[in-house]
């Protein structure tokens, strides 16, 4: 067992104690085992910099040079530790918790969060890094939290953080930053529809197979969702051309009006600039921002509505890249990686079934049905993970396309509903799901098939 005496390096950083023999951390890590780095949202030390990178990025980068599977997730005061943080903790082999204050109100909050994290970690190896001066009783207070490995440095300058990384990995000197492009040279910018759409469209066509190609007008209509969209780009510093793009959306989860679903709809890096951290920077930036939006209770890969990409596209999905960032993509439960596909049905090949014998009848939605349909969609979509269904039904029923909603009746009881849509008919659903029209202009679709009381559900089908 390591002694509790201090070992110091540059920047007066020190390993205060390591009672669990965690250091060097790479000795207990197998390939692809995840290290979770939890850091507070803080004001950058140099407020004159235009970079939007996290002040603790140097720590994550320095650790990644010794063990590449580092997942950096910030925590903020108004949200604390969320379900997303807990999910990442459960997936990690080692957790490193950083606090940047001790005696202030912010410091008290961070200490409280540290205690919560320590409890959630259970027997998982955990280290605490205090990027601040410790008061006289600081050691005792940290001991009370139960952290078996504790490091301390004066602040969170790049030198401080790289020295902490050197201590955690037991290297004699902090590693020099050898990234091919310093991160400060890759600033993340908000996407602008009028300025950036042509370049983003070309990036889309270059990155995705032909079956996922969309016209510039269609792609623009999907991306331009004022109030619901938050897209970002990265430009090459020398030429100014766009080399990275990330699309994100939010949509209402149900009728409450305050529960939202966040979607990371697409992350694209130009093929000549891959492997330089562009995708990771975009991913971490938008994940942090979605976590800060009040009401967002779920964040998913892929967008339900608008249907940019429903999940990771085959065969260019790069699922391992997402799994290394904590996403669960291999579980046989809804929303955790099950394959999704649309089916094409030719009317000529399918006989019309006789449903009357089953006591079922179908007709277009009428105004008196609206309240019942919205209520059913609200309940059933929540129970069956039909994310975004409520919002889609509400928009369609509120429009002049009420009759696009088809209801199923068992006697006089409304037991099912679905939304039909056709290319270029102006319906909200057709505007949100571009893929039938991409297959052919004679293709229509049916989506959000909601069957009361059934344990299965359908997201979208294509009718021809």
N, C-alpha and C positions, 0 to 999 in steps of 0.2 A: 504494500500500500504506500502511496506517495505521502511524503510528509507534508505538513501544512505550512512549512516555511515558504517565503516568497522567492520567486525567481523573476528577475526583472530584465527588461531589454530596453530598446530605444523608446522614447516617449514616456518613460517612467511607467510603462505598462507592466503588470505583474500577474502571475498565477498565484492567487492567495492560498488556495488549497485544492487538492484533488484526492478526496477520500475514496473514490471509486475506480481509480486508475483509468480514467477516461482518456487522458492525454498520453500519446498522440492519438487523436480520434481516428485516423485512418487505419490504425491497427485493429480496431474492432469492427471495421466496416467491410462487408463483402461488396463485390462489384454490383452496382445498380442499387445498393441500399441507400435510402434517402436520408439526408441531413436537413432538418427544418430549421431555418433561421427566422426567428420572430423578432421584429424590430419596431420601435415606436415611430409614429409619424411626428417628425420634428422639423423645425425651420433650418434650412441649410446654413452652414457657418458663413459661407460667402453668398450673401443675398444679391450680389451684382451679377452672378452667373445666370445665363439664360437657359442652361440645361435643366430639364425636368427630371433628371435621374434622382433616385433616392439617395440621401446622404450616406446610407449604410451599404450602398452597392460595392464600395471597395472591399468591405469585409467578405461579402459573398463571392466576389471575383477571386480574392486571394485564397479563400478556402477551396474554391472550385479548381484551382491549379493543383491541389493535392488530391482532391476527391471530386469528380465532376458532378456528382448527383446532389447538388445543393438546391434547395427550394426556399426562396426568400419571400416571406409573407409579412407585410406590415400589420400593425394593429393601431386603432385610433381610439381617442378618448370617448367619443360619443357612442361607440359600438362595443368596445372591449373585445372579449373573446367570443366569437360567433361560432355557429355550427360549422362554417367553412374551416375555421382554425382547428376545431376539434377533429375534423375529418383528416386534415393534414397531419396533426399530431399522431393520430392512430396509425397512419401510414409510415411515419418516419421511424428510423432506427435510432437516431440521436436528435435531440432538440437543443438548440442554443437560443436562450432568451436574453435579449438585450434591453437594458433600461438606461435612460439618458439623464435621469434626475433622481434625487433622493429626498431632499428636505422640502421641496416645494409642493404645491398642490398637485402638479403634474407628476412629481416623483411619487407622491402617496398613491396616486392612481396606478402608476406603473408597478409599484410594489404589490398592490392588491392583485393586479393582473398576473404578476409573477407567481403569487400563491395559487391562483386558479390553475395556471399552466402546470405548476408542479403537481397538483392533485390529478389533473387530467392525464399527465404523463405516466402515473402509477410507477411501475418498475423500470420504465424506459430511461436510459442514461440521459441526463439533462445537465447542461451547464448554464450558469448565469454570467453575463458580461455586464459590468457596471461601467458605463462610459461617463463617469463623473467622479468628483471627489466624495469620499465617504466620511460621514461624521464619526465622532468617537464611538458611538454605539452602533455604527453601521455593520460591523462584522457580526455582532450578536443578532441583529435584526435579520440579516441574511441567513444566519444559522437557523433561526426559528422557522424560516420558510422551508427548510429541508433540502437546499441545494448542496450536492456533494462535491461539485466542481465550480469554483468561482474565480473569475478573472476581473481585473480592474485597470482602467486607464483614465487619464485626465479628462478626455473628451472624445469626440467622434470625428477628428480630423482624419484624412487619409493615412497619415503616418501612424496615428494611434490604432486605427482599424487593421492596418496591415501587420502591425506588431502583435496585436491580439491573435490574428490568424497564424502568425509564426509561432506563438506560444501554444495554441491549440494543436498545431501539427508538429510541434517540437523541432522546428527548423531553427538554425542558429541566426539567420538574418531574414528580415521580411523580404518576400519575393518582389522583384521589380515588375511593374505592369508591362507585359509584353503583348498585349492585345494588338492585332494587326491594325486596328483603328481605335484610338482612345475613345471611350464612351462619350466624352463631352463633345466629340465631333459628330455624333449621331443624335441630334436633338429630335424629340418627338413633337410633332405639330398637329393641331386640329385639322381635320380634312375640310376643304372648302369645295362645295358643289360646283360652283361656276369655274373655279380655277383648276381643280384637280381631277374632275371626272374623266377627261380624255386620257390622261396618263394612267389613272387607276384602271380604266377599261382595258388599255393595252397590257397592263401588268396582269390583269385577270385572264386575258386570252393566252398570254405566254405561259402562265403557271398551271392552268387547268386543261384537262383533255377536251377535245372538241365537243363531247356530249354535254359538257357543262358550260359551253359558251353562250353568252347572252349579248344582244345588241347593246350599244351604248345607251340608247333611250330606255330600254327595259332595266338595265343595271342601275341607271340613274334614278329611275322611279322607285326602285327597291331601296336604294340608299338614302334618298331624300325623304326622311320621315321626321320633320321638325318636332322637337319635343320628345321623341322616342328613340332617336339615333345619336350615337356618339362615336364617330370614326376618327382614326388617327393615321398619319403618314410619317415616314422617315425619308429624307432626301439625302442623296450623296452630296457631301459638302463641296466638292470641286465643281461638279457639273450642275447641281441643283435638281437633277432628275429624281423622280420618286423611285425608291428601291424597296420600300416596305409599306404595307397597308394592313390595317386591322379595322374590321367593321363590328360594331356592337349595337345592340338594341335592348330596349326594355318594353315589356308589355304587361297589361294587367292580368293578374292570376285569377281573379274572381270578381264578384260584384261589390266587394267591400270598398274598392277604390283606393286602398292604401297598401295592398300586397302586390308586389311586382316580381316578374321573372326577368333576370338579366341574361342576355345571350351574347356569347362571343361567336359571331356569325362566320368570320373568316379571318385568317392570318396568312398573309402572302409576303414572301421575300423574293426579290429578283434572283434568278438562278445564279447570276454572276457574283452575288453578294451573300450567299448562304454560308453558314458557319462562322459568321462574325457577330452573332448575338443580336441581330436585328429582330428576329421573331421573338426571342426571349424578352427583349426590352418592351416590345409592343404588348406581349402577353401579360407581363407583370404590371405594366402601366394601366391597362384597361381593367385587369382584375382588381387592382387597388381602387380604381375609380368606381367600379360597379359595387364593390363592398361598402363604399362610402355613401351610396345613394340610399336615402331613407326608404324603407319599405321593400327593398330587394331581399327576398328570402331564399332565392335559389338562383344559382348561376350555372348555365349549361353551355356546352360546346355545340354550336349549330343553332340556327334560329328557327323557331316554329312559324311565326308570322312576323314580318314578311319572310317567306321561304327562300332565303338566299341559298344556304346549304343546310339541310336538316341535321346533318352530322358531319363526320369526317368523310370526304368523298373517296370512293373506291375508283382506281387503285392507288391514289396519291395521298392516302390519309395520314401517313407518318404518325401512326398511333403511339409508337414508342416515345416520341418527342413529348407528347402530352402526358403519357404515363409517368415519365420522369419528372413532371411538374405536379404530380399528385393527383391527376385525374384517374378515376376508376373506369376503365373501358372494357373490362372483360367479365362482367357479371351478367348473369341471366335474369336480371330484374329490369323492369321498365326504367328507362333513363340512365342506365349504367353500362351502356355499350352494346346492347343488342342490335343486330343489323336491321336496317329499315330500307324498304324499297317500295316504289310505286309499281302498280300492275296495270298493264294495258289489256283491255277487253274489247274485242271486236263484236259488235252487236250481231253480225251475221253468223258468228260461231257460237252464240249462246242463246238457247231457247228461252223464251219468256216463261218464268215459273208461274204456276197457278197458286197465288197466295190466298185466294178467297177461302179455300178449304181450311186454311189454318186460322181463319177468323181475323186476318189482317187486311187492312186497306191503307192506301197511300194517297195523299193529295198535297197540293201546294199549301204552304203556310198561310193562314188568315190572321188578321189583326188580333182577334180574341185569343189566338194561340200563343201570342208573343210572350206573355208573362210566364206561361207554363214551360215554354221551350227554354227561356233564359234560366229559369230556376233549375230545370233538369240538367242543362249544360253546365251550370255552376256546380251542382252537386256531383254529377257523374265524372266530369273532367278532373275534379280534385281527387276523386277516389281512384280513377284509372290513369292518372298521370297524363291527361289530355291537355298539356300545357298550352295556354293561349286560346282555348276553345271559347271560353266565355266572351272574350273580347271580339272574336270573329263572329259569333252569333249576334252579339249586340250591334256591331257595325252593319251587318247585313240586314237585320230586322229594322234598323233605324234608317236604312237607305230606301231607294225606290225599287230595290230588288228583293222585296219581301218574299215574292213567289219563288225565288231561287232556293228557299228553304223548303225541303220536303219533310212532311211529318208522317209517321206511321201510327196507325190507330188499331187497338185491339178492342173491338166494339166501339164504345165512345171514349175510351181511355187513350190518351196520348202516351205512347210507350217508346217512341224512337224519333229521331230527327237527323237530318243530314243537310249539308249545304252543297248545291250544285253550282257549277260555274262554267263559263264558255269563253273562249278567246275574244278579246276586244269588245265584250258587251258592257264594260264599265263597272262591273260588280266589284265590291271590295275584295272578295275572295280571289277573283281572277287577277286583280292587281297585286295581291300578296303571294300568289303561287304562279310563277312564270313558266314552269316546266312543261305543262301540257302544250302550250302554244309553241314552246321551243321544239317539241317533237313534230308538231304539224298544226296548221290552222284549222283542221277539222277535228281537233281533239278537245273534248270537254273533260270535266272532272267532278268528282264528288269528294268532299272532305268533312272532317269533324263528325263522323258517323257515331251518333250517341244513342245507345240502347239502354233503356232504363233497367237497372238491376242486373245487367250482365257483367261478368268479370273480364270480358275481353272488349277491345275497342279497336277502331280503325282510324288511322290518321288521314290518309288520302289515297284515292284510287283514280285512275285515269280511264275515261270512257271514250271509245272511238266509234 
